Each structure stands twice: as C-alpha cells, then as structure tokens.
C-alpha cells in the first residue's frame, strides 16, 4: 500500500516537473514574441512616411501614400494590441497547464507578426521606388531637354543631309519635347510613378530618333547618289563590252538594273518619310550584287582572251592525238600479222578511239558556241579547261598503250635471247656430266634433263609461230627457266656428292688394315656409288669414317682445297 502511494506521489512529481518545464518554454516563446512586437513598434515607419509627406502628392502617388499610412495605423492600433491579448491568453493557458491552447495562441501571434513584417518590407520597397521615381524623373528631365535641343540644332545645321525627312525628324523631336513638358507637369503635381513610366518611354523614343538621325545620312546618300551612280557605271561598262563584241544580254543584267532602280525609287519615298529599315537591308544586297556583276564582267573579259588563245591550242592538240592514234592503229594492223594481241588490248585501243571522237565533238560544240556567242566566255573557258584536261589524260593513256605495243617486239627479242641463254646453260651442264668420272647418271637427273630440253623446245616452237602469242611465250619461258635452273642445280649437287664420296673413301683407306669393320662399310659405300646413289653413298662413307676420325669432313675439305690450289698453280 505504501509502495503504491509512493509510486503515485512520484508520478505526480514527474508530471509536475514536466508541466513546469513546458510552462517555462511557453513563457520563453511569449517573451520572444513580445520582443519581436516591440521591435516592430520601434521601427521608423512614421519617419519614412514623413519623407513622402514632404513631397507634393497627387494621383497614384497620393493613393499609395494613403494606403501605406492606413496600413501602418492598422498595425499600431489593431494588430499589435491584438497580439498583446493573444500573448496574455497564452501565458494564462500555460499557468493552467493548457499547453495546446497556448501553442495555438503563440502560433497565431507568430503568423501575424510575420505578415506585419512582410507588409512593412513591401511598404519600404514601394516607398524607395517612389522616392527613386521622383529623383529619376527629375534627373532624366534635366538630361533629355538639352539633348533634344541639341538634336534639333544639329538637324537645322545639316538639313541638306536629310532632304524632306528633316521635317519628319523635327516633328518627332518637337513631339518628344511636348511630351517632356507634360511629364514635367506630372512631376510638379507629384505623380512621380506615372512620370517615371512616361519618362522611360520618352527616353526610348529619343534614343530611336537619335539613332535614325545618325544613320539616315549614309543610307540617304547610298539610295540617292552612291548606288544610282554604281548602276549607271555598270550600264556604261555593259555598253562598252557590247561595242567590243560581247553578248552581254546573256547575263540578264538589264532586268536586274531596272528592278534595282525601282527599288531605289520606292526607298526614296520611305526615306522622305523618315523610314529606312526595309530599304537599309535591301541596299546592302544591291551593293553586293553590283559588285558581283562587275566581277562577272571582268571575268568575262579575261575569259574571252583565254578562250581565243585556248581554242587553236586545243584544236592542234586534238589533231596531234588523232595523228598519233592513226599511227598506232597502223602499227596494230601490222603487228597482228606477226603477233597475237589480247582481246582486252584491242578493246582498250577501241576505247581510246571513242574517247578521241567524244573530245572532238566537244571541241566542235565549243567552237560553234564561240562563233555564235550562245554562251558566256566564262562558261566556254570552263568547258575548254575540262577539254584540255581530258586531252592530256587521253594523251597519257595513248602513250601507255603505244609503249605496250612497242613492248611486244621488245619482248620477242628478249625471249629469243633468253632461250639461247637457257640452251647454252643446259648444254654446259650436260657436258659437265659427260666429262665427269662418275659411273653413271641417276634417273631423276636424266628426267630433269629431258624436261628442261622439252621446255626449251616448246619456247622455240612458239617463237616460230605466226602470229606470236607473247602471253603464252612468257608463260612457257618461265617454265623453261625453272626446269633448266633445277637441272643445273641438281647436276652440280650430284657431281659434288660423287667427288666427296671418292675423297672420303680415299681418306678412309688408310684405316682399313687396322679396322676390318671399316673396310666392310667402305665396300658398301663403294657399291652404293657404283649404283649411282651418290647422296646415300656419301652419308654411309662419312658415317663409317667418323667412327675413327670424327673430323673427317673437315679433313676432306682441306684436302680438296690443297688439290684445287695445286691444280691452279700447275
């Protein structure tokens, strides 16, 4: 029972402590809100409003001021006292431990204070804007009045540069001046906000007028003098070219010149009204086109000189090509009697003839166009340049083909010289076999000899045929060369092997008495030698003697060198 009572007492104490802590927190928040409220009350809003009150107010400015004053009065007389009541209610609720009610009251106070802060901030911003508007309007008035006066003075002094547009600009400046006077009245009456808006519009308008006054003379001069003179110079140049024999109507410049003159005429009407944006863009395009026309005419003059020089050169070049191709054709007809020509070679020559015919037709078209002046010299120049390039390519192709034709005869002579050389090589190798002391010739050597002889005979037969087929001859020559080379190499090899077998056996004879087994093996090597198996005999003899004399091959080579030296000296 006692424990229960103690537990209840402890719970009450804990709840009491928590309640006191929460109440202390409410008191602290109330103090914060109170400080915030006092800070707002001490703001110098009244002082700031008095700055505006000293100004002469009317219209929108007066309405703004009254609105600010009423807002501040509501804050002081209604909002802040209400806040005080809510703070007292929050403290009273906290004393009774009604913390939710206290929290709601404090939240309401905080929202109200923040709203007041926002209102004051907006009020000060609008107030600053109003004061700035008053300063801006007066400073711009002081700036624009003399500026407009200077522009009017400049117009008067340079009226010849503007033509009838001088009256237009003068009228616009006078209107701007009257608008400034009206704005001055707004300022005097205290309508600063309206005055600022109107002043910004007048400043923009004045800037535009000034820009037009600065830009107008150059455009006016271009439209009235510069470009008409350029068009006139262009027409004179065209007439001079026509007198010199040029067919200038091909260019179609006359129509363009008429269009540009009409455009300038319309542009002058715009300029007289002080408007020039549309014509300004057109003038740049016209000047660029006039420059392009002059360049085309200059190019045409130069092109005529080049065409008159190039036409006869091209004619002579094509004549020369024609003569050369006729000569090549005659050579082909002659060669076909003694040589076989590939179908592809004949087709290539036919394509060269067609190519030449095409170029001759193009030349005739260019010559007719020159005589009839049906195209510009510039176009004709480009055609002749292309024709010249094609002629050079045809000449190169013909030279390559002509050289190929001449190579046929050269290939025949080279083939005859080559087969004579191969026959000589074959005979020399055959004689070496006949003069050698070997007991016989292996069958594969005889087969190689027969094959090489047959290959050479095939080439000789093909060289005697009419017409010669150099393609087949070249192929047969390659086969003959391979066979003769192979026969020569194999012949030299077996002769070397036979000689070495004899030397090794001779060297091994000194050991026969002391080594009976060696004698038997050397007899086997001799038997292989007599059977024409020279490579096997050499391997058997060397292997047998090496058992007694490991360096037998070196000894044999030294003996051979001494023998060769003796032979040379004797």
Secondary structure as GFF3:
##gff-version 3
##sequence-region A 1 570
A	DSSP	alpha_helix	2	41	.	.	.	ID=ss1
A	DSSP	alpha_helix	45	53	.	.	.	ID=ss2
A	DSSP	alpha_helix	59	74	.	.	.	ID=ss3
A	DSSP	pi_helix	75	79	.	.	.	ID=ss4
A	DSSP	alpha_helix	80	95	.	.	.	ID=ss5
A	DSSP	alpha_helix	99	157	.	.	.	ID=ss6
A	DSSP	three_ten_helix	159	161	.	.	.	ID=ss7
A	DSSP	alpha_helix	165	189	.	.	.	ID=ss8
A	DSSP	alpha_helix	192	221	.	.	.	ID=ss9
A	DSSP	pi_helix	222	226	.	.	.	ID=ss10
A	DSSP	alpha_helix	227	243	.	.	.	ID=ss11
A	DSSP	three_ten_helix	248	251	.	.	.	ID=ss12
A	DSSP	alpha_helix	253	272	.	.	.	ID=ss13
A	DSSP	alpha_helix	277	338	.	.	.	ID=ss14
A	DSSP	beta_strand	339	340	.	.	.	ID=ss15
A	DSSP	alpha_helix	343	372	.	.	.	ID=ss16
A	DSSP	alpha_helix	377	435	.	.	.	ID=ss17
A	DSSP	alpha_helix	443	464	.	.	.	ID=ss18
A	DSSP	beta_strand	468	469	.	.	.	ID=ss19
A	DSSP	alpha_helix	470	508	.	.	.	ID=ss20
A	DSSP	three_ten_helix	509	511	.	.	.	ID=ss21
A	DSSP	alpha_helix	516	530	.	.	.	ID=ss22
A	DSSP	alpha_helix	534	545	.	.	.	ID=ss23
A	DSSP	alpha_helix	552	569	.	.	.	ID=ss24
###
